[in-house]
Amino acid sequence: MNLDLLLPRMLGLAWLLPLASFVLILFFGRRMGRAGKGAGYLATGAILAGTLFSWSAMLLWVADYPPPGDELVHHAPAVTAVEGGHATENQVVADHHEPVAEADSHATHVESPAPISGEWYALCQFGSLEITIGYYIDALTLIMFCMVTLVASCIHIYSFGYMHEELEEVEDPQVTLSNGKKLRRKGRFHRFYQYLSLFCFSMLGLVIAGNIAMVFVFWELVGICSYFLIGFYIERKSASNAANKAFIVNRVGDFGFLVGLMVIWATLGTFSFSQIFEQVRPAEAEHALTVPDGMVALSAQSEIEQIVISAPDQKTALAQIETKLPDWRAQGYGYGLLVVVGIGVFCGCVGKSAQFPLHVWLPDAMEGPTPVSALIHAATMVAAGVYLVGRFYPVFTPEVLMVIAVIGLITLFMAATIAITATDIKQVLAYSTVSQLGYMTMSLGLGGWLAGLFHLITHAFFKSLLFLCSGSVIHAVGTNEMPKMGGLRKVMPWTATTMLVGCLAISGAGIPLLFGLSGYHSKDSILAQAFLFGQENGATGNLFFWFAAAGAAITAFYMFRLWYMTFAGKPRDAHAAEHAHESPWSMVGPLVVLAVMATVAGWNLPFTGLGARPLIEQARPAGTHLGIANETLTFPAEHLSHSHEVHVPTSLIAFFTALGGFLLATAMYGLKRLDPNQARRRFAPLYWCFKRKWWFDELYHAIFVRPVLRIADAVAATDRGLIDRLVDSIAYGARSLAAADDWIDRTFVDGTVNGIARWTYATGNWFRGLQSGHLGQYIVTAAVGMVGLFILATLYWSYAIAG
Amino acid sequence: MFLPNNPLVVLSLVVFLPAAAALLICFLPKGSSNLIKTFSFCVTFAVFLVTLLIAIPGGSDAESLRFAMGNGEIQHAFSVDWIPSFNIYYFFGIDGISFPLIILTSFLCMLAMAASFPIEKHVKAYCILFLLLETGMLGVFMALDFFLFYVFWEVMLLPMYFLIGVWGGPRKEYAAIKFFLFTLVGSVLMLVALLMLYFASDLNTLSPQQLTACKIDSSVVQQTPEGPIHTFNLLALAEMGQMENSPFDQDLLWGKSIQWWAFLLLLLGFLVKVPAVPIHTWLPDAHVEAPTPISMILAGVLLKMGGYGILRICYPICPAAAYELAWFVCGLGALSMVYGAFAAMAQKDFKRLVAYSSISHMGYVVLGMGVWTITAGNLMSTDYWSLGMNGAMFQMVAHGISSAGMFFMVGVIYERVHHRDLDKFGGLFAKMPIYSGMAMGIFFAALGLPGLCGFIGEVLVTLSVWKYSAVLAVISASVVILTAAYILWTIQRVYLGPEYKGPHGESLHRMTPREIAIGAPLLALAVLFGVWPRAVLDYTTPSVNKTLGDMAVWMERVELPRLKIEREETLHEEEITDNPIAPDLTKPAPSSVSSLTSRETESAR
């Protein structure tokens, strides 16, 4: 049957089954079996079916598009310049290891199979703008599906053992109530599986997403699942703090992501991966990075406005703009927007993949149950950022790649140093995860697209293995603190062995130049790319390689420190030791599966070209096999790093640095020849710097958290103190005015009226006094009056006559 | 169930059924409070049913009263003489802008009435006022005559005043008077603008086709040929505002035209209601003091009237002023978003926090409406503004759902423990699991989590902004961080943690079936609109796009020629003064024309 029809359906089912499981558990979880145990079976069934679908889809794909194996891929020699950027002509770097390849380079460059993309459903549509839910399936999608479903299945099964306490009433030793007792609560077994199912749905949605808006949607959803699961022990203040921190710090990254999305939307009018790539790497320009018309036009908005206003009609205006576009592009219009898009999308990665400076949430996220740490905070969700960078790779300009590389480098080194001093077993692994994610990011930034994504896959297996092993230990001894462990290898042989495999894998153990555990292959590719980058870009470029190599030594050191402190020597805490036991089969089984994967994930199937690396290479975005450059930086084509000149020295250096780290750890913690405490005293400033995690939490609290709260208080105070006071004083003014008016009314207006009235009354009263009713008085009055009038009249007239 | 095919009957029934019921309640005995509440609920339910019947799509024939999808014009309009001597009509109609809000109103009134059952004080008066309020709100959304609109606007004001002032909390008098005065100031501004537009209008300027489209009998014009014929007809006013040489273009004061002043006055009047910072402080007080159902109505419906007024009245009637003041609208929107979010973060009172979150969320509405991107520099494309304005419409509906839900959730807990101090909660998840789950769902909808309704509105608005201004775009995107912070912090303080820290812990019993029946539909709709936003957008888009089409036509017909003339004048002046060589046409002219877009160009780089 046609793959274009079949694959979307199979992967779609694998994606939606966990959603169905989530919905069912949400409504009926508690009623499923005893204490909700059925919910676990349902969720596990859903993800197992998803695994089946994913791996069968992978088989179908491989049958149709057999990968060509490592040797055949990509021998195109050139480095392309950025079209429309500040490119100069002579940046074609000769292929210096295989002169033959130059002639038939285009013949041997195998075209990647076209991705299968399409839409399921439109969320909304406005004119030409449409936001959809769709799919974009290529080999990278498939391999991510296989990895995610497999790791998730292992962790679902493992959790039956690890979370079994949740089936009964739980006493939480970490939560003390106000009455001094420990908290007792009902188990939440089904809730745990409910969140796991939601997470699987979200993570698979993120991977299958056909457009970057859909990635953002599921990006947020995995974020909220992470929030729920970090805060699974909702009664613990530390857990809910960590959950909040994780979500909010991620939102800081999402803010950048959203800005990137806005620019894409405003300039390209689409979110679809295939359409974005077509515009950024047009086939006419041989897939060289080109500033799309939309970005040029948005930058040249004022010029366009002038043309539209001065042109007689719209049609001529459009024609004029059309002719002007190449000029504008050559002048660098719109290039800045392309950089903003790149940086913005990378910001999303910085948040989700816990890169410096937003790495602070991941170590705290270890508050969640250990299977969650393994699934979300090691194997899948945190790798989503790296996946996004890999997916969006065609859009990155050299400047953006440089930023990515530098951030990756800082992250990998800084996190590795912190892991040295951590004593909490999960913290060591958390910082190790941050550090490994830094490797991936740096690799992608240096042009090592394949190496970065390859490391993503191998890391997913060995890091989830390491976390599950640590979970097994924690489950057995009931503490996270390594100083209380020791000597567990005898009671927990399976865990000790599988964890040793994990440690070897992450340290990149192997026989140099031949083969090794999965980490050997992927880490070597990364170092090779860094080495190559150094060769092309001179002294400062070499920093990447040397710091990465030093990081590899530190990695080996802290991993074996962890192993020795946990499993070797004698038990240091009697209580923990007598508590210890090997974990049940449901936990050991997944460990074995993952240990096998951690060993073989880097290998190609014998006699075929089949393996993770060639498969990922199939998905390489068009145009990126050539590398990229601007006038100061050259990001060399990745296939060049397979040459012996690069491969042999890096492989040997990587081996010996790792060996150095291993030997130092053995000397200090295995054989006890060196005293860690002495080292700690001698390097006290460094020790405290690492121990306090470079003071990032304190710094952020001082420069972000406190100021934001201050601003919030200030705003609230403005509301009460300024606006409300203004409003109240206006009201008060109006009332005072009314009172004054009232006073005027009473005193003057009423005063006058009342005065007149009073006067009239008084006069009347006085007159009433006259009316005594005595006839005699009247007669006397009348007589006196008459006499008076008479006198007055006489006087008047006499004067008048006289005057 | 069939509706009579007469819009006059049906729309009047929707609006006046609650008022008639209120009249009937007057004659019910005072003691039968349960009967009165049940009766009132049945009335709100009946109104909701009627609006729901109108909403069900499928009415293809013109006679049907079903809402015709895909039609951007006013539907089911009818116009009856009311006060003929002043050309005032009883003129109703619905379209994609008003109808979603009408059904939101009837839906929330039903839920709020259900949430009113615990009220025991003066039940009769409460129900009467509540029903009058519903009539006022529905009338506002249906009226197409500006005077009628104003009357309903005022009708709704008084019951609200009493509902806060009598049934409110301890500072109810202060809150009620503050609410009343703020709204009244807004109303007065609106009244001034209303009269200005009325006396500047003249039906003689419209063609007979335009008159028919506005449901005005053309015989009116023929009867009195001399002198201007003023009108309150909103559609006719819009036609006049959008024509060349609009009668509203005359200078009024300080060199600004009638429509500039009218736009400003109307905008301020409506922004009081939205509310936008800095004229928002009535809202937190009103919410804190109002009883729960009234808070639901206040946040869910009343705030939407502001947004609706801007969209229905300001933009169509005063396009030139709207174009000139777009930065003002957008700026206030962005300011409200940030300011509201910060203020919410600082609150200690649960209800006050939700109130400030409303201010922040309604900022999106204002911003989305304001992003005037139909410019020459964008080749007159309406798409991005359509995104913003539909986003604003969606956000209004989404916020109606989520804020009503949040206030209800606060009310549920307040009823049990009688306090709202955020520092004295905690551990509710263990005691009230269903309630906590629902509340978290609703809060996540407000937080803008994908799959819930808040996300769609926020994202649509945010995505439209960059084309207008990069700075505002970055500001609006940054609000996602603040929103996450204050909502998660709230959830942590209220629902998580080991135990409840406040008084009356013993009365924290589980949600009653009645409460679940109110919360569940809200949460269900939040999910439905989150995963299927077209349930709202299919209604709004045609009408919003029609409005935007009008704006685009206005730009082409009125603004672009003006810009051309202006540009030629500038070039001409330059030629005369100091530049004997013909200027380079590709370079932006240095003076007035470029200043118009300098904001956009500096942002685009």
Chai-1 contact restraints between the chains, C-beta under 6 A:
chainA,res_idxA,chainB,res_idxB,connection_type,confidence,min_distance_angstrom,max_distance_angstrom,comment,restraint_id
A,L123,B,P533,contact,1.0,0.0,6.0,A-B,restraint_1
A,C124,B,P533,contact,1.0,0.0,6.0,A-B,restraint_2
A,C124,B,L537,contact,1.0,0.0,6.0,A-B,restraint_3
A,F126,B,D383,contact,1.0,0.0,6.0,A-B,restraint_4
A,F126,B,S386,contact,1.0,0.0,6.0,A-B,restraint_5
A,F126,B,L387,contact,1.0,0.0,6.0,A-B,restraint_6
A,G127,B,D383,contact,1.0,0.0,6.0,A-B,restraint_7
A,G127,B,S386,contact,1.0,0.0,6.0,A-B,restraint_8
A,S128,B,D383,contact,1.0,0.0,6.0,A-B,restraint_9
A,L129,B,D383,contact,1.0,0.0,6.0,A-B,restraint_10
A,V175,B,P498,contact,1.0,0.0,6.0,A-B,restraint_11
A,L177,B,P498,contact,1.0,0.0,6.0,A-B,restraint_12
A,L177,B,E499,contact,1.0,0.0,6.0,A-B,restraint_13
A,L183,B,P498,contact,1.0,0.0,6.0,A-B,restraint_14
A,V217,B,P450,contact,1.0,0.0,6.0,A-B,restraint_15
A,E220,B,P450,contact,1.0,0.0,6.0,A-B,restraint_16
A,L221,B,P450,contact,1.0,0.0,6.0,A-B,restraint_17
A,I224,B,L449,contact,1.0,0.0,6.0,A-B,restraint_18
A,I234,B,F429,contact,1.0,0.0,6.0,A-B,restraint_19
A,I234,B,L496,contact,1.0,0.0,6.0,A-B,restraint_20
A,E235,B,P498,contact,1.0,0.0,6.0,A-B,restraint_21
A,S240,B,Q492,contact,1.0,0.0,6.0,A-B,restraint_22
A,S240,B,L496,contact,1.0,0.0,6.0,A-B,restraint_23
A,N244,B,L488,contact,1.0,0.0,6.0,A-B,restraint_24
A,N244,B,Q492,contact,1.0,0.0,6.0,A-B,restraint_25
A,F247,B,A484,contact,1.0,0.0,6.0,A-B,restraint_26
A,F247,B,L488,contact,1.0,0.0,6.0,A-B,restraint_27
A,I248,B,A484,contact,1.0,0.0,6.0,A-B,restraint_28
A,I248,B,A485,contact,1.0,0.0,6.0,A-B,restraint_29
A,R251,B,V480,contact,1.0,0.0,6.0,A-B,restraint_30
A,R251,B,I481,contact,1.0,0.0,6.0,A-B,restraint_31
A,R251,B,A484,contact,1.0,0.0,6.0,A-B,restraint_32
A,V252,B,I481,contact,1.0,0.0,6.0,A-B,restraint_33
A,F255,B,A477,contact,1.0,0.0,6.0,A-B,restraint_34
A,F255,B,S478,contact,1.0,0.0,6.0,A-B,restraint_35
A,F255,B,V480,contact,1.0,0.0,6.0,A-B,restraint_36
A,F255,B,I481,contact,1.0,0.0,6.0,A-B,restraint_37
A,L258,B,A477,contact,1.0,0.0,6.0,A-B,restraint_38
A,V259,B,V474,contact,1.0,0.0,6.0,A-B,restraint_39
A,V259,B,A477,contact,1.0,0.0,6.0,A-B,restraint_40
A,M262,B,L463,contact,1.0,0.0,6.0,A-B,restraint_41
A,M262,B,W466,contact,1.0,0.0,6.0,A-B,restraint_42
A,M262,B,A473,contact,1.0,0.0,6.0,A-B,restraint_43
A,V263,B,W466,contact,1.0,0.0,6.0,A-B,restraint_44
A,W265,B,L463,contact,1.0,0.0,6.0,A-B,restraint_45
A,A266,B,W466,contact,1.0,0.0,6.0,A-B,restraint_46
A,A266,B,K467,contact,1.0,0.0,6.0,A-B,restraint_47
A,L298,B,A604,contact,1.0,0.0,6.0,A-B,restraint_48
A,S299,B,A604,contact,1.0,0.0,6.0,A-B,restraint_49
A,S299,B,R605,contact,1.0,0.0,6.0,A-B,restraint_50
A,Q301,B,G377,contact,1.0,0.0,6.0,A-B,restraint_51
A,Q301,B,E600,contact,1.0,0.0,6.0,A-B,restraint_52
A,Q301,B,T601,contact,1.0,0.0,6.0,A-B,restraint_53
A,Q301,B,A604,contact,1.0,0.0,6.0,A-B,restraint_54
A,S302,B,P588,contact,1.0,0.0,6.0,A-B,restraint_55
A,S302,B,T597,contact,1.0,0.0,6.0,A-B,restraint_56
A,S302,B,T601,contact,1.0,0.0,6.0,A-B,restraint_57
A,I304,B,G377,contact,1.0,0.0,6.0,A-B,restraint_58
A,E305,B,A376,contact,1.0,0.0,6.0,A-B,restraint_59
A,E305,B,G377,contact,1.0,0.0,6.0,A-B,restraint_60
A,E305,B,T597,contact,1.0,0.0,6.0,A-B,restraint_61
A,Q306,B,P588,contact,1.0,0.0,6.0,A-B,restraint_62
A,V308,B,A376,contact,1.0,0.0,6.0,A-B,restraint_63
A,I309,B,A376,contact,1.0,0.0,6.0,A-B,restraint_64
A,I309,B,L563,contact,1.0,0.0,6.0,A-B,restraint_65
A,I309,B,K564,contact,1.0,0.0,6.0,A-B,restraint_66
A,I309,B,R567,contact,1.0,0.0,6.0,A-B,restraint_67
A,S310,B,L585,contact,1.0,0.0,6.0,A-B,restraint_68
A,G336,B,R605,contact,1.0,0.0,6.0,A-B,restraint_69
A,I711,B,F342,contact,1.0,0.0,6.0,A-B,restraint_70
A,A712,B,F342,contact,1.0,0.0,6.0,A-B,restraint_71
A,A712,B,M345,contact,1.0,0.0,6.0,A-B,restraint_72
A,A712,B,A346,contact,1.0,0.0,6.0,A-B,restraint_73
A,D713,B,A346,contact,1.0,0.0,6.0,A-B,restraint_74
A,V715,B,Y339,contact,1.0,0.0,6.0,A-B,restraint_75
A,V715,B,F342,contact,1.0,0.0,6.0,A-B,restraint_76
A,V715,B,A343,contact,1.0,0.0,6.0,A-B,restraint_77
A,A716,B,A343,contact,1.0,0.0,6.0,A-B,restraint_78
A,A716,B,A346,contact,1.0,0.0,6.0,A-B,restraint_79
A,D719,B,T281,contact,1.0,0.0,6.0,A-B,restraint_80
A,D719,B,A343,contact,1.0,0.0,6.0,A-B,restraint_81
A,I723,B,P278,contact,1.0,0.0,6.0,A-B,restraint_82
A,I723,B,T281,contact,1.0,0.0,6.0,A-B,restraint_83
A,D724,B,T281,contact,1.0,0.0,6.0,A-B,restraint_84
